Amino acid sequence: MNDRNAGLIRDFYDAFARRDTEAMQRCYHPDVTFGDPVFQELEGRSRVMGMWRMLLGRNGDVGVAVKDVAARDHDGTAHWTARYTFGGTGRPVVNEIDALFRFEDGLIVRHHDEFDFRRWSKMALGRPVGLLFGWTPMFRATIRGRAMQSLEDFMKAG
């Protein structure tokens, strides 16, 4: 167990829970990459932090809780729960997420979140849509495309 890296993960989620994007950013290496089932691959601190700023800006009621933090010298894991109202539908979402981290120079250089896309889509978009389409590659591609376009628009406006 590497207490310093475990503390870095906790600091990140504590800042996230406070909506303190500056403190979140200080946890990331300048060359950080981020991926999850929606934002598959974002490169660089400005794009990754742009995503977090956009998501926090759109969801005023985001709640974050982290548990099961573990870290070694070069990698770490955590389980976190995001609670928010999905902006597109106004539906409540409780998303259970497993996070993987890589560390370099005392900072997070790789952050990957994994969650059940189909379960998320049922909560965010409603049972009929999520249940019928949440598993299809075309539906996932549509959601990913919209999310990336939203990020591009957000970053251009910012």
Salt bridges, closest charged atoms under 4 A:
ASP20 OD2 - ARG18 NH2 3.33
GLU22 OE2 - ARG53 NH2 3.06
GLU41 OE2 - ARG110 NH1 2.95
ASP75 OD2 - ARG72 NH2 2.62
GLU96 OE1 - HIS79 NE2 2.57
ASP98 OD1 - HIS79 ND1 2.80
GLU104 OE2 - HIS29 NE2 3.70
ASP105 OD2 - HIS29 NE2 3.20
ASP113 OD1 - HIS111 NE2 2.84
GLU114 OE1 - HIS112 NE2 2.92
GLU152 OE2 - ARG47 NH1 2.89
